[in-house]
Amino acid sequence: MDTPPDSLGEMPPLSDRATPAYPIASVENTLRILLLLGERDRLSLADVAAELDIARSSAHRLMAMLTYYDFVRQDSASRAFRPGAALVDVGLSAVRALDIRALARPVLTELAASTEMTAHLALPRGRDILYVDGVESRRTIRAALRTGDTLPAHVTGVGKALLATLSDDQLRQMYRDAPPQAVTDKSVSSVEALIKEAHKARKAGYGVNRGESEPGVLSLGVAVSLPEPGMFAGLGLVCPEATADPEWEPRIAARLQAAAAELAREMSVYRS
C-alpha cells in the first residue's frame, strides 16, 4: 500500500485510500475506536455507538474487549473511556524501533539539569504532537511530565517548531477543514495567525509558547532533523512562568539548539 506519511506524520484521509478488498466489520470498528481515541481525550459508550452507527450493545462488547487488553480504561465516576497503557505502548513502539528515545535520554537529562526546566522529546502526529519521553525538573515548582500525552501542535513551543518545518501551503492544506482551536485566550485561532507564528519560528530557529497551552506556562522548542529525509522530532523545555527570569528565552534557545545539534549527530552516527 503506497500511503506514506507526510513530513509531520499525518496519513492521508480515509476517503483518499484504497478500500480493502475483504473488509471485516468488527476489525474496522475496533480500529475506528482507536483512531477516535487519538482525536479525543475520552469517549462515552454513546459516542462509540453514534460514531460507528452500531447498537449500544455492540459498542459495549467492543469496549469490553479493548478494556480487557488495556487498550482503553474506563473512569469509575464518569464511565467514559480513555486510552490505556497498551495503546500508549503500541504508539511508542515505532519510537523504540528508531532508538530515538535511547539516544535522546542523555540529552534530555542534561537539558533538565542545566536549565532547571522539564525537558521533553516529542514527535509530530498531524496537527498534534506526541510526547514520547521526558525528564522532569528537580525544582519544587515545576512543569509536570507529559510522556504519552498529545497536545495541539500550534499551542506548544516544540509543536510550533515542528510546524515551521512545513511550507505555508502545507500548513493551509493541513488546516483546510478546520482552523486551529484556541486552548487559552493567548492561543492562535486562525490559519493565517498560525502561519505568522510559523514564520517567527523559522526566523528564530525555535518556537515559543507563552501561556497558549495552559495559563502560566512557558515553553520553548526546536525541531531536530532525523536521518529519514523530511522527518523531524522535537526537543522542548517547559516551566511555570513564575520561575522564569527576564532573559530566559535567548539562554534556553541556545541550550536547546545545541542539544538538537548533538542529538542529530548522535542519530546520524547511529544510522551510519
C-alpha atoms as an extended CHARMM CRD file, in Angstrom:
* protein
*
       272  EXT
         1         1  MET       CA              0.0000000000        0.0000000000        0.0000000000  PROA      1               0.0000000000
         2         2  ASP       CA              1.5080000000        3.3410000000       -1.0520000000  PROA      2               0.0000000000
         3         3  THR       CA              0.2600000000        5.6220000000        1.7330000000  PROA      3               0.0000000000
         4         4  PRO       CA              3.4180000000        7.2170000000        3.1680000000  PROA      4               0.0000000000
         5         5  PRO       CA              3.0340000000        9.8410000000        5.8930000000  PROA      5               0.0000000000
         6         6  ASP       CA              3.8450000000       13.4420000000        5.1280000000  PROA      6               0.0000000000
         7         7  SER       CA              6.6410000000       15.2390000000        6.9620000000  PROA      7               0.0000000000
         8         8  LEU       CA              4.5090000000       15.6660000000       10.0620000000  PROA      8               0.0000000000
         9         9  GLY       CA              3.4430000000       12.0360000000       10.2060000000  PROA      9               0.0000000000
        10        10  GLU       CA             -0.1190000000       12.6960000000        9.0030000000  PROA      10              0.0000000000
        11        11  MET       CA             -1.6490000000        9.8950000000        6.9560000000  PROA      11              0.0000000000
        12        12  PRO       CA             -3.9670000000       10.6170000000        4.0140000000  PROA      12              0.0000000000
        13        13  PRO       CA             -7.6920000000       10.7870000000        4.8700000000  PROA      13              0.0000000000
        14        14  LEU       CA             -9.6690000000        7.5540000000        4.6120000000  PROA      14              0.0000000000
        15        15  SER       CA            -11.5120000000        8.8730000000        1.5580000000  PROA      15              0.0000000000
        16        16  ASP       CA             -8.1850000000        9.0160000000       -0.3340000000  PROA      16              0.0000000000
        17        17  ARG       CA             -7.1440000000        5.4450000000        0.4640000000  PROA      17              0.0000000000
        18        18  ALA       CA             -7.9720000000        2.2510000000       -1.4170000000  PROA      18              0.0000000000
        19        19  THR       CA            -10.7630000000        0.2660000000        0.2680000000  PROA      19              0.0000000000
        20        20  PRO       CA             -9.6800000000       -3.2460000000        1.3570000000  PROA      20              0.0000000000
        21        21  ALA       CA            -10.9890000000       -5.9830000000       -0.9070000000  PROA      21              0.0000000000
        22        22  TYR       CA            -12.3610000000       -8.0010000000        2.0240000000  PROA      22              0.0000000000
        23        23  PRO       CA            -13.2690000000       -5.6390000000        4.8770000000  PROA      23              0.0000000000
        24        24  ILE       CA            -14.1050000000       -7.1290000000        8.2800000000  PROA      24              0.0000000000
        25        25  ALA       CA            -16.6720000000       -5.0130000000       10.1150000000  PROA      25              0.0000000000
        26        26  SER       CA            -15.5950000000       -5.8850000000       13.6690000000  PROA      26              0.0000000000
        27        27  VAL       CA            -11.9410000000       -5.1440000000       12.8930000000  PROA      27              0.0000000000
        28        28  GLU       CA            -12.8600000000       -1.9030000000       11.1650000000  PROA      28              0.0000000000
        29        29  ASN       CA            -14.9820000000       -0.7880000000       14.1220000000  PROA      29              0.0000000000
        30        30  THR       CA            -12.2000000000       -1.5910000000       16.5730000000  PROA      30              0.0000000000
        31        31  LEU       CA             -9.6630000000        0.3730000000       14.5590000000  PROA      31              0.0000000000
        32        32  ARG       CA            -12.0580000000        3.3010000000       14.2280000000  PROA      32              0.0000000000
        33        33  ILE       CA            -12.4150000000        3.3860000000       18.0110000000  PROA      33              0.0000000000
        34        34  LEU       CA             -8.6280000000        3.5580000000       18.3880000000  PROA      34              0.0000000000
        35        35  LEU       CA             -8.4910000000        6.3980000000       15.8620000000  PROA      35              0.0000000000
        36        36  LEU       CA            -11.2240000000        8.2410000000       17.7680000000  PROA      36              0.0000000000
        37        37  LEU       CA             -9.1830000000        7.9060000000       20.9550000000  PROA      37              0.0000000000
        38        38  GLY       CA             -6.3370000000        9.6170000000       19.1210000000  PROA      38              0.0000000000
        39        39  GLU       CA             -8.6120000000       12.5860000000       18.4080000000  PROA      39              0.0000000000
        40        40  ARG       CA            -10.3710000000       12.8730000000       21.7770000000  PROA      40              0.0000000000
        41        41  ASP       CA             -9.3490000000       12.5740000000       25.4030000000  PROA      41              0.0000000000
        42        42  ARG       CA            -12.3760000000       10.4780000000       26.3270000000  PROA      42              0.0000000000
        43        43  LEU       CA            -15.1930000000        8.5150000000       24.6990000000  PROA      43              0.0000000000
        44        44  SER       CA            -18.5330000000        7.5450000000       26.1780000000  PROA      44              0.0000000000
        45        45  LEU       CA            -20.3820000000        4.3930000000       25.1620000000  PROA      45              0.0000000000
        46        46  ALA       CA            -22.9580000000        6.5970000000       23.4480000000  PROA      46              0.0000000000
        47        47  ASP       CA            -20.1470000000        8.3210000000       21.4860000000  PROA      47              0.0000000000
        48        48  VAL       CA            -18.8790000000        4.9660000000       20.2350000000  PROA      48              0.0000000000
        49        49  ALA       CA            -22.3310000000        3.7590000000       19.2160000000  PROA      49              0.0000000000
        50        50  ALA       CA            -23.1090000000        7.0250000000       17.4160000000  PROA      50              0.0000000000
        51        51  GLU       CA            -19.7570000000        7.3660000000       15.6170000000  PROA      51              0.0000000000
        52        52  LEU       CA            -19.7890000000        3.7520000000       14.4150000000  PROA      52              0.0000000000
        53        53  ASP       CA            -23.5510000000        3.6830000000       13.7970000000  PROA      53              0.0000000000
        54        54  ILE       CA            -23.9290000000        0.4650000000       15.7560000000  PROA      54              0.0000000000
        55        55  ALA       CA            -26.1630000000       -0.6930000000       18.5980000000  PROA      55              0.0000000000
        56        56  ARG       CA            -25.1610000000        0.2630000000       22.1130000000  PROA      56              0.0000000000
        57        57  SER       CA            -24.8480000000       -3.4290000000       22.9950000000  PROA      57              0.0000000000
        58        58  SER       CA            -22.3480000000       -3.9290000000       20.1590000000  PROA      58              0.0000000000
        59        59  ALA       CA            -20.4000000000       -0.8810000000       21.3060000000  PROA      59              0.0000000000
        60        60  HSD       CA            -20.3230000000       -2.3150000000       24.8260000000  PROA      60              0.0000000000
        61        61  ARG       CA            -18.8520000000       -5.6150000000       23.5950000000  PROA      61              0.0000000000
        62        62  LEU       CA            -16.1420000000       -3.8440000000       21.6090000000  PROA      62              0.0000000000
        63        63  MET       CA            -15.1640000000       -1.6220000000       24.5380000000  PROA      63              0.0000000000
        64        64  ALA       CA            -15.1830000000       -4.5820000000       26.9400000000  PROA      64              0.0000000000
        65        65  MET       CA            -12.6320000000       -6.3830000000       24.7670000000  PROA      65              0.0000000000
        66        66  LEU       CA            -10.4600000000       -3.2800000000       24.4170000000  PROA      66              0.0000000000
        67        67  THR       CA            -10.6380000000       -2.8300000000       28.1960000000  PROA      67              0.0000000000
        68        68  TYR       CA             -9.6090000000       -6.4550000000       28.7400000000  PROA      68              0.0000000000
        69        69  TYR       CA             -6.4260000000       -5.9110000000       26.7130000000  PROA      69              0.0000000000
        70        70  ASP       CA             -5.8560000000       -2.4950000000       28.3820000000  PROA      70              0.0000000000
        71        71  PHE       CA             -6.1740000000       -0.5400000000       25.1500000000  PROA      71              0.0000000000
        72        72  VAL       CA             -8.7800000000        1.5520000000       26.9910000000  PROA      72              0.0000000000
        73        73  ARG       CA             -9.5640000000        2.2000000000       30.6340000000  PROA      73              0.0000000000
        74        74  GLN       CA            -12.9450000000        3.2220000000       31.9930000000  PROA      74              0.0000000000
        75        75  ASP       CA            -13.3000000000        6.0070000000       34.5300000000  PROA      75              0.0000000000
        76        76  SER       CA            -15.2220000000        4.7050000000       37.5300000000  PROA      76              0.0000000000
        77        77  ALA       CA            -17.0340000000        8.0100000000       38.0870000000  PROA      77              0.0000000000
        78        78  SER       CA            -17.9020000000        9.2650000000       34.5950000000  PROA      78              0.0000000000
        79        79  ARG       CA            -17.8760000000        5.7820000000       32.9380000000  PROA      79              0.0000000000
        80        80  ALA       CA            -16.0620000000        7.3720000000       29.9950000000  PROA      80              0.0000000000
        81        81  PHE       CA            -13.2200000000        5.5260000000       28.2740000000  PROA      81              0.0000000000
        82        82  ARG       CA             -9.7000000000        6.8830000000       27.8660000000  PROA      82              0.0000000000
        83        83  PRO       CA             -6.5250000000        5.4400000000       26.2710000000  PROA      83              0.0000000000
        84        84  GLY       CA             -4.9720000000        2.5870000000       28.2380000000  PROA      84              0.0000000000
        85        85  ALA       CA             -1.3540000000        1.6240000000       28.7680000000  PROA      85              0.0000000000
        86        86  ALA       CA             -1.3250000000       -0.9020000000       25.9230000000  PROA      86              0.0000000000
        87        87  LEU       CA             -2.3950000000        1.7320000000       23.4080000000  PROA      87              0.0000000000
        88        88  VAL       CA              0.3440000000        4.0910000000       24.5650000000  PROA      88              0.0000000000
        89        89  ASP       CA              2.9100000000        1.2710000000       24.3500000000  PROA      89              0.0000000000
        90        90  VAL       CA              1.8700000000        0.4400000000       20.8010000000  PROA      90              0.0000000000
        91        91  GLY       CA              2.1010000000        4.1030000000       19.8780000000  PROA      91              0.0000000000
        92        92  LEU       CA              5.6040000000        4.2890000000       21.2790000000  PROA      92              0.0000000000
        93        93  SER       CA              6.8100000000        1.0520000000       19.6840000000  PROA      93              0.0000000000
        94        94  ALA       CA              7.7910000000        2.8050000000       16.4630000000  PROA      94              0.0000000000
        95        95  VAL       CA              9.8260000000        5.2340000000       18.5060000000  PROA      95              0.0000000000
        96        96  ARG       CA             11.5810000000        2.3880000000       20.2990000000  PROA      96              0.0000000000
        97        97  ALA       CA             12.3890000000        0.8250000000       16.9390000000  PROA      97              0.0000000000
        98        98  LEU       CA             14.1590000000        4.0180000000       15.9180000000  PROA      98              0.0000000000
        99        99  ASP       CA             16.0070000000        4.0560000000       19.2440000000  PROA      99              0.0000000000
       100       100  ILE       CA             15.4180000000        7.7860000000       19.3020000000  PROA      100             0.0000000000
       101       101  ARG       CA             14.3280000000        7.6620000000       22.9350000000  PROA      101             0.0000000000
       102       102  ALA       CA             17.5100000000        5.8920000000       23.9900000000  PROA      102             0.0000000000
       103       103  LEU       CA             19.6440000000        8.3570000000       22.0510000000  PROA      103             0.0000000000
       104       104  ALA       CA             17.7010000000       11.3630000000       23.3520000000  PROA      104             0.0000000000
       105       105  ARG       CA             17.6100000000       10.3450000000       27.0240000000  PROA      105             0.0000000000
       106       106  PRO       CA             21.1140000000       11.6540000000       27.9260000000  PROA      106             0.0000000000
       107       107  VAL       CA             20.3340000000       14.8810000000       26.0690000000  PROA      107             0.0000000000
       108       108  LEU       CA             17.0490000000       15.3110000000       27.9690000000  PROA      108             0.0000000000
       109       109  THR       CA             18.7390000000       14.5600000000       31.2830000000  PROA      109             0.0000000000
       110       110  GLU       CA             21.4360000000       17.1740000000       30.6750000000  PROA      110             0.0000000000
       111       111  LEU       CA             18.9050000000       19.7570000000       29.4980000000  PROA      111             0.0000000000
       112       112  ALA       CA             16.7380000000       19.3240000000       32.5900000000  PROA      112             0.0000000000
       113       113  ALA       CA             19.7720000000       19.5530000000       34.9060000000  PROA      113             0.0000000000
       114       114  SER       CA             21.3740000000       22.5790000000       33.2380000000  PROA      114             0.0000000000
       115       115  THR       CA             18.2010000000       24.6380000000       32.7770000000  PROA      115             0.0000000000
       116       116  GLU       CA             16.1210000000       23.5200000000       35.7790000000  PROA      116             0.0000000000
       117       117  MET       CA             13.2100000000       23.0940000000       33.3680000000  PROA      117             0.0000000000
       118       118  THR       CA             11.2980000000       19.9470000000       32.3820000000  PROA      118             0.0000000000
       119       119  ALA       CA             12.6760000000       18.5360000000       29.1200000000  PROA      119             0.0000000000
       120       120  HSD       CA             10.5600000000       16.7010000000       26.5360000000  PROA      120             0.0000000000
       121       121  LEU       CA             11.0750000000       14.6970000000       23.3770000000  PROA      121             0.0000000000
       122       122  ALA       CA              8.1080000000       14.9730000000       21.0100000000  PROA      122             0.0000000000
       123       123  LEU       CA              7.0840000000       13.5190000000       17.6680000000  PROA      123             0.0000000000
       124       124  PRO       CA              4.6580000000       15.1170000000       15.1960000000  PROA      124             0.0000000000
       125       125  ARG       CA              1.2860000000       13.4720000000       14.6350000000  PROA      125             0.0000000000
       126       126  GLY       CA             -0.5120000000       15.5670000000       12.0470000000  PROA      126             0.0000000000
       127       127  ARG       CA             -1.8850000000       18.6420000000       13.7890000000  PROA      127             0.0000000000
       128       128  ASP       CA             -0.8160000000       17.2910000000       17.1920000000  PROA      128             0.0000000000
       129       129  ILE       CA              2.4130000000       16.3480000000       18.8860000000  PROA      129             0.0000000000
       130       130  LEU       CA              3.0080000000       13.1960000000       20.9030000000  PROA      130             0.0000000000
       131       131  TYR       CA              5.2980000000       13.4600000000       23.9190000000  PROA      131             0.0000000000
       132       132  VAL       CA              7.3460000000       10.2680000000       23.8240000000  PROA      132             0.0000000000
       133       133  ASP       CA              9.8390000000       10.8700000000       26.6390000000  PROA      133             0.0000000000
       134       134  GLY       CA             10.8930000000       13.4550000000       29.1610000000  PROA      134             0.0000000000
       135       135  VAL       CA             12.9400000000       14.3130000000       32.2380000000  PROA      135             0.0000000000
       136       136  GLU       CA             11.3430000000       16.3640000000       34.9870000000  PROA      136             0.0000000000
       137       137  SER       CA             12.9380000000       19.4110000000       36.5700000000  PROA      137             0.0000000000
       138       138  ARG       CA             14.1120000000       18.9880000000       40.1430000000  PROA      138             0.0000000000
       139       139  ARG       CA             12.6310000000       22.3220000000       41.1690000000  PROA      139             0.0000000000
       140       140  THR       CA              9.8650000000       22.2240000000       43.7470000000  PROA      140             0.0000000000
       141       141  ILE       CA              7.6800000000       24.3340000000       41.4640000000  PROA      141             0.0000000000
       142       142  ARG       CA              7.9520000000       22.7230000000       38.0390000000  PROA      142             0.0000000000
       143       143  ALA       CA              6.0820000000       21.6630000000       34.9440000000  PROA      143             0.0000000000
       144       144  ALA       CA              4.9460000000       18.0380000000       35.0190000000  PROA      144             0.0000000000
       145       145  LEU       CA              5.9840000000       15.3820000000       32.5320000000  PROA      145             0.0000000000
       146       146  ARG       CA              3.6220000000       14.7500000000       29.6050000000  PROA      146             0.0000000000
       147       147  THR       CA              5.0340000000       11.4580000000       28.3210000000  PROA      147             0.0000000000
       148       148  GLY       CA              2.3020000000        9.6210000000       26.4080000000  PROA      148             0.0000000000
       149       149  ASP       CA              0.1340000000       12.7400000000       26.0810000000  PROA      149             0.0000000000
       150       150  THR       CA             -0.7710000000       14.6120000000       22.9120000000  PROA      150             0.0000000000
       151       151  LEU       CA             -1.3600000000       18.3420000000       22.5440000000  PROA      151             0.0000000000
       152       152  PRO       CA             -2.3050000000       20.5260000000       19.5720000000  PROA      152             0.0000000000
       153       153  ALA       CA              0.9530000000       21.4850000000       17.8750000000  PROA      153             0.0000000000
       154       154  HSD       CA              0.0180000000       25.1450000000       17.4900000000  PROA      154             0.0000000000
       155       155  VAL       CA             -0.1510000000       25.8300000000       21.2510000000  PROA      155             0.0000000000
       156       156  THR       CA              3.2740000000       24.4320000000       22.2380000000  PROA      156             0.0000000000
       157       157  GLY       CA              6.7960000000       25.6650000000       21.6440000000  PROA      157             0.0000000000
       158       158  VAL       CA              8.0190000000       22.3470000000       20.2680000000  PROA      158             0.0000000000
       159       159  GLY       CA              4.8600000000       21.9860000000       18.1650000000  PROA      159             0.0000000000
       160       160  LYS       CA              5.3840000000       25.4070000000       16.5750000000  PROA      160             0.0000000000
       161       161  ALA       CA              8.9820000000       24.4720000000       15.7720000000  PROA      161             0.0000000000
       162       162  LEU       CA              7.7580000000       21.3090000000       14.0380000000  PROA      162             0.0000000000
       163       163  LEU       CA              5.0040000000       23.1500000000       12.1640000000  PROA      163             0.0000000000
       164       164  ALA       CA              7.6280000000       25.6420000000       10.9860000000  PROA      164             0.0000000000
       165       165  THR       CA              9.3450000000       22.8360000000        9.0460000000  PROA      165             0.0000000000
       166       166  LEU       CA              6.3660000000       22.9040000000        6.6700000000  PROA      166             0.0000000000
       167       167  SER       CA              5.6670000000       25.4730000000        3.9690000000  PROA      167             0.0000000000
       168       168  ASP       CA              2.7970000000       27.9330000000        4.1950000000  PROA      168             0.0000000000
       169       169  ASP       CA              0.9070000000       25.9520000000        1.5550000000  PROA      169             0.0000000000
       170       170  GLN       CA              1.3640000000       22.7300000000        3.5230000000  PROA      170             0.0000000000
       171       171  LEU       CA              0.0320000000       24.4120000000        6.6500000000  PROA      171             0.0000000000
       172       172  ARG       CA             -3.0200000000       25.7270000000        4.8050000000  PROA      172             0.0000000000
       173       173  GLN       CA             -3.6570000000       22.2370000000        3.4670000000  PROA      173             0.0000000000
       174       174  MET       CA             -3.2740000000       20.6920000000        6.9100000000  PROA      174             0.0000000000
       175       175  TYR       CA             -5.8460000000       23.0680000000        8.4080000000  PROA      175             0.0000000000
       176       176  ARG       CA             -8.0880000000       23.2400000000        5.3390000000  PROA      176             0.0000000000
       177       177  ASP       CA            -11.0510000000       21.5250000000        7.0040000000  PROA      177             0.0000000000
       178       178  ALA       CA            -10.9430000000       23.3770000000       10.3270000000  PROA      178             0.0000000000
       179       179  PRO       CA             -8.8460000000       26.2350000000       11.7500000000  PROA      179             0.0000000000
       180       180  PRO       CA             -6.6670000000       25.7260000000       14.8130000000  PROA      180             0.0000000000
       181       181  GLN       CA             -8.6830000000       25.9270000000       18.0160000000  PROA      181             0.0000000000
       182       182  ALA       CA             -7.7610000000       28.2910000000       20.8490000000  PROA      182             0.0000000000
       183       183  VAL       CA             -6.9420000000       26.4690000000       24.0990000000  PROA      183             0.0000000000
       184       184  THR       CA             -6.4460000000       29.6450000000       26.1580000000  PROA      184             0.0000000000
       185       185  ASP       CA             -7.0950000000       33.3160000000       25.4390000000  PROA      185             0.0000000000
       186       186  LYS       CA             -3.4880000000       33.5570000000       24.1790000000  PROA      186             0.0000000000
       187       187  SER       CA             -3.7380000000       30.7420000000       21.6100000000  PROA      187             0.0000000000
       188       188  VAL       CA             -3.9740000000       31.4400000000       17.8820000000  PROA      188             0.0000000000
       189       189  SER       CA             -7.3040000000       30.5230000000       16.3290000000  PROA      189             0.0000000000
       190       190  SER       CA             -6.8890000000       31.1050000000       12.5930000000  PROA      190             0.0000000000
       191       191  VAL       CA             -4.7120000000       29.6070000000        9.8840000000  PROA      191             0.0000000000
       192       192  GLU       CA             -3.1530000000       32.9590000000        8.9600000000  PROA      192             0.0000000000
       193       193  ALA       CA             -2.2610000000       33.6760000000       12.5920000000  PROA      193             0.0000000000
       194       194  LEU       CA             -0.6890000000       30.2370000000       12.8040000000  PROA      194             0.0000000000
       195       195  ILE       CA              1.3340000000       30.8920000000        9.6460000000  PROA      195             0.0000000000
       196       196  LYS       CA              2.6520000000       34.1040000000       11.2150000000  PROA      196             0.0000000000
       197       197  GLU       CA              3.7520000000       32.0660000000       14.2340000000  PROA      197             0.0000000000
       198       198  ALA       CA              5.4580000000       29.5990000000       11.8910000000  PROA      198             0.0000000000
       199       199  HSD       CA              7.3020000000       32.4970000000       10.2050000000  PROA      199             0.0000000000
       200       200  LYS       CA              8.5490000000       33.6670000000       13.6150000000  PROA      200             0.0000000000
       201       201  ALA       CA              9.7140000000       30.1610000000       14.4830000000  PROA      201             0.0000000000
       202       202  ARG       CA             11.5210000000       29.7330000000       11.1550000000  PROA      202             0.0000000000
       203       203  LYS       CA             13.3130000000       33.0710000000       11.5510000000  PROA      203             0.0000000000
       204       204  ALA       CA             14.2700000000       32.4890000000       15.1930000000  PROA      204             0.0000000000
       205       205  GLY       CA             15.0480000000       28.7900000000       14.8320000000  PROA      205             0.0000000000
       206       206  TYR       CA             12.6940000000       27.8530000000       17.6660000000  PROA      206             0.0000000000
       207       207  GLY       CA              9.0400000000       28.0810000000       18.7330000000  PROA      207             0.0000000000
       208       208  VAL       CA              7.7400000000       29.7410000000       21.8870000000  PROA      208             0.0000000000
       209       209  ASN       CA              4.5820000000       29.1520000000       23.9030000000  PROA      209             0.0000000000
       210       210  ARG       CA              3.6020000000       31.8540000000       26.3750000000  PROA      210             0.0000000000
       211       211  GLY       CA              0.5100000000       30.6220000000       28.1430000000  PROA      211             0.0000000000
       212       212  GLU       CA             -1.0520000000       29.2440000000       24.9600000000  PROA      212             0.0000000000
       213       213  SER       CA             -1.3800000000       25.6290000000       26.0920000000  PROA      213             0.0000000000
       214       214  GLU       CA             -2.0640000000       26.4160000000       29.7430000000  PROA      214             0.0000000000
       215       215  PRO       CA             -2.1780000000       29.7000000000       31.6650000000  PROA      215             0.0000000000
       216       216  GLY       CA              1.0670000000       30.4900000000       33.4630000000  PROA      216             0.0000000000
       217       217  VAL       CA              3.1820000000       28.0060000000       31.4820000000  PROA      217             0.0000000000
       218       218  LEU       CA              6.1510000000       28.8700000000       29.2680000000  PROA      218             0.0000000000
       219       219  SER       CA              7.7780000000       26.5220000000       26.7930000000  PROA      219             0.0000000000
       220       220  LEU       CA             10.3340000000       26.6820000000       24.0350000000  PROA      220             0.0000000000
       221       221  GLY       CA             11.0500000000       24.0290000000       21.4250000000  PROA      221             0.0000000000
       222       222  VAL       CA             13.2630000000       23.2110000000       18.4510000000  PROA      222             0.0000000000
       223       223  ALA       CA             12.9800000000       20.7510000000       15.5800000000  PROA      223             0.0000000000
       224       224  VAL       CA             15.5960000000       18.0240000000       15.1870000000  PROA      224             0.0000000000
       225       225  SER       CA             16.2490000000       16.6660000000       11.7070000000  PROA      225             0.0000000000
       226       226  LEU       CA             16.0500000000       12.8520000000       11.5930000000  PROA      226             0.0000000000
       227       227  PRO       CA             18.1220000000       10.6620000000        9.2580000000  PROA      227             0.0000000000
       228       228  GLU       CA             14.9970000000        9.9940000000        7.1580000000  PROA      228             0.0000000000
       229       229  PRO       CA             14.6270000000       12.8460000000        4.6210000000  PROA      229             0.0000000000
       230       230  GLY       CA             11.9850000000       15.3730000000        5.6020000000  PROA      230             0.0000000000
       231       231  MET       CA             11.3290000000       13.8090000000        9.0140000000  PROA      231             0.0000000000
       232       232  PHE       CA             11.6910000000       15.6470000000       12.3240000000  PROA      232             0.0000000000
       233       233  ALA       CA             11.4630000000       15.1620000000       16.0540000000  PROA      233             0.0000000000
       234       234  GLY       CA             11.2550000000       17.9440000000       18.6160000000  PROA      234             0.0000000000
       235       235  LEU       CA             13.0600000000       18.8980000000       21.8130000000  PROA      235             0.0000000000
       236       236  GLY       CA             11.2500000000       21.1530000000       24.2500000000  PROA      236             0.0000000000
       237       237  LEU       CA             11.7370000000       22.7860000000       27.6380000000  PROA      237             0.0000000000
       238       238  VAL       CA              8.8390000000       23.9240000000       29.8110000000  PROA      238             0.0000000000
       239       239  CYS       CA              8.4750000000       25.7180000000       33.1410000000  PROA      239             0.0000000000
       240       240  PRO       CA              5.9570000000       27.7280000000       35.1780000000  PROA      240             0.0000000000
       241       241  GLU       CA              6.0830000000       31.3850000000       34.1710000000  PROA      241             0.0000000000
       242       242  ALA       CA              6.7650000000       32.3450000000       37.7990000000  PROA      242             0.0000000000
       243       243  THR       CA             10.1420000000       30.5570000000       37.7370000000  PROA      243             0.0000000000
       244       244  ALA       CA             11.4580000000       32.2050000000       34.5350000000  PROA      244             0.0000000000
       245       245  ASP       CA             13.7540000000       35.2450000000       34.6150000000  PROA      245             0.0000000000
       246       246  PRO       CA             13.5000000000       38.0660000000       32.0260000000  PROA      246             0.0000000000
       247       247  GLU       CA             16.4230000000       36.6760000000       29.9860000000  PROA      247             0.0000000000
       248       248  TRP       CA             15.1670000000       33.1000000000       29.8170000000  PROA      248             0.0000000000
       249       249  GLU       CA             14.3190000000       32.9880000000       26.1040000000  PROA      249             0.0000000000
       250       250  PRO       CA             17.7290000000       33.5320000000       24.4200000000  PROA      250             0.0000000000
       251       251  ARG       CA             19.5030000000       31.4280000000       27.0300000000  PROA      251             0.0000000000
       252       252  ILE       CA             17.1080000000       28.4840000000       26.7160000000  PROA      252             0.0000000000
       253       253  ALA       CA             17.0120000000       28.7660000000       22.9230000000  PROA      253             0.0000000000
       254       254  ALA       CA             20.7990000000       28.4870000000       22.7490000000  PROA      254             0.0000000000
       255       255  ARG       CA             20.7930000000       25.4320000000       25.0330000000  PROA      255             0.0000000000
       256       256  LEU       CA             18.0810000000       23.7060000000       23.0170000000  PROA      256             0.0000000000
       257       257  GLN       CA             19.7000000000       24.4160000000       19.6670000000  PROA      257             0.0000000000
       258       258  ALA       CA             22.9970000000       22.9900000000       20.8890000000  PROA      258             0.0000000000
       259       259  ALA       CA             21.1860000000       19.9210000000       22.2480000000  PROA      259             0.0000000000
       260       260  ALA       CA             19.3220000000       19.4550000000       18.9510000000  PROA      260             0.0000000000
       261       261  ALA       CA             22.5810000000       19.5510000000       17.0050000000  PROA      261             0.0000000000
       262       262  GLU       CA             24.0850000000       16.9990000000       19.4030000000  PROA      262             0.0000000000
       263       263  LEU       CA             21.0860000000       14.6600000000       19.0590000000  PROA      263             0.0000000000
       264       264  ALA       CA             21.1210000000       14.9640000000       15.2690000000  PROA      264             0.0000000000
       265       265  ARG       CA             24.8160000000       13.9740000000       15.2640000000  PROA      265             0.0000000000
       266       266  GLU       CA             24.1350000000       11.0080000000       17.5520000000  PROA      266             0.0000000000
       267       267  MET       CA             21.3680000000        9.7320000000       15.2830000000  PROA      267             0.0000000000
       268       268  SER       CA             23.4870000000       10.2140000000       12.1800000000  PROA      268             0.0000000000
       269       269  VAL       CA             26.3440000000        8.2030000000       13.6730000000  PROA      269             0.0000000000
       270       270  TYR       CA             23.9390000000        5.5270000000       14.9130000000  PROA      270             0.0000000000
       271       271  ARG       CA             22.4140000000        5.0790000000       11.4600000000  PROA      271             0.0000000000
       272       272  SER       CA             25.7230000000        5.1190000000        9.5690000000  PROA      272             0.0000000000
